[in-house]
Amino acid sequence: MTTSEKFNEEINNKIVKYILNNFPSEFNELTLPKDESLYEIGLLDSMGVIELVGFLENEFNVRIEDDEITYEKMGSINKMILLIISKT
């Protein structure tokens, strides 16, 4: 596993752990969708999105601008990983 792959996995694991610990659902580490909108599947509401943005900013020491809180940039866990990588 390359350093880049390890970093991606680390980001993924932190995001998944945060979501599962803070937004109760029927999902677990294996079943949480990585390519689906957590908002569209009903896991997050608008307040949950704001909380998640705060977590991402604090955990990864990045600033997520208001115009980046979009489906294209944050519409799935995999998209969030790419956004974090682009900012580190």
VMD Tcl script that draws the C-alpha trace (Angstrom):
set ca {
  {0.00 0.00 0.00}
  {1.41 3.36 -1.02}
  {1.65 6.36 1.28}
  {-1.16 7.99 -0.68}
  {-3.40 4.95 -0.27}
  {-2.67 4.85 3.47}
  {-3.55 8.54 3.76}
  {-6.82 7.99 1.85}
  {-7.66 5.04 4.11}
  {-6.86 7.09 7.22}
  {-9.16 9.91 6.08}
  {-11.88 7.39 5.19}
  {-11.64 5.67 8.57}
  {-11.86 8.94 10.50}
  {-14.86 10.15 8.51}
  {-16.68 6.81 8.80}
  {-16.00 6.58 12.54}
  {-17.26 10.13 13.09}
  {-20.43 9.53 11.07}
  {-21.24 6.23 12.77}
  {-20.61 7.66 16.24}
  {-22.62 10.85 15.72}
  {-25.45 9.91 13.38}
  {-27.17 6.69 14.50}
  {-28.30 4.49 11.64}
  {-28.55 0.90 10.48}
  {-25.13 1.22 8.81}
  {-21.79 -0.07 10.06}
  {-18.19 0.25 8.81}
  {-18.82 -2.26 6.03}
  {-22.25 -1.13 4.87}
  {-21.94 2.66 5.04}
  {-22.15 3.81 1.39}
  {-18.96 5.54 0.20}
  {-20.30 6.76 -3.16}
  {-23.80 7.86 -2.17}
  {-24.99 11.14 -0.75}
  {-25.38 10.79 3.01}
  {-27.91 13.61 2.80}
  {-29.97 11.92 0.08}
  {-30.09 8.57 1.91}
  {-31.35 10.38 5.00}
  {-28.32 9.87 7.21}
  {-27.52 13.58 7.45}
  {-29.82 16.56 7.56}
  {-28.70 20.16 6.97}
  {-27.55 20.51 10.59}
  {-25.64 17.25 10.29}
  {-23.85 18.57 7.22}
  {-22.76 21.65 9.19}
  {-21.53 19.45 12.05}
  {-19.65 17.23 9.61}
  {-17.98 20.26 7.99}
  {-16.85 21.41 11.45}
  {-15.43 17.97 12.15}
  {-13.57 17.84 8.84}
  {-12.10 21.31 9.37}
  {-10.93 20.50 12.90}
  {-9.76 16.96 12.28}
  {-7.80 17.68 9.11}
  {-6.84 21.30 9.79}
  {-8.46 22.60 6.60}
  {-10.91 25.37 5.77}
  {-13.98 24.35 3.79}
  {-15.53 27.37 2.13}
  {-19.30 27.82 1.95}
  {-19.24 27.41 -1.83}
  {-17.50 24.03 -1.40}
  {-20.39 22.57 0.59}
  {-21.96 21.11 -2.53}
  {-22.94 17.72 -3.89}
  {-19.98 17.87 -6.27}
  {-17.44 18.42 -3.47}
  {-19.06 16.73 -0.46}
  {-21.77 14.51 -1.94}
  {-20.25 11.27 -0.65}
  {-17.53 10.02 1.63}
  {-15.27 9.45 -1.38}
  {-15.85 13.03 -2.56}
  {-15.05 14.32 0.94}
  {-11.78 12.37 0.88}
  {-10.83 14.01 -2.42}
  {-11.71 17.45 -1.03}
  {-9.56 16.89 2.07}
  {-6.65 15.64 -0.04}
  {-6.90 18.69 -2.31}
  {-6.59 20.94 0.73}
  {-3.65 19.22 2.47}
}
mol new
graphics top color blue
foreach p $ca { graphics top sphere $p radius 0.5 }
foreach p [lrange $ca 0 end-1] q [lrange $ca 1 end] { graphics top cylinder $p $q radius 0.2 }
display resetview
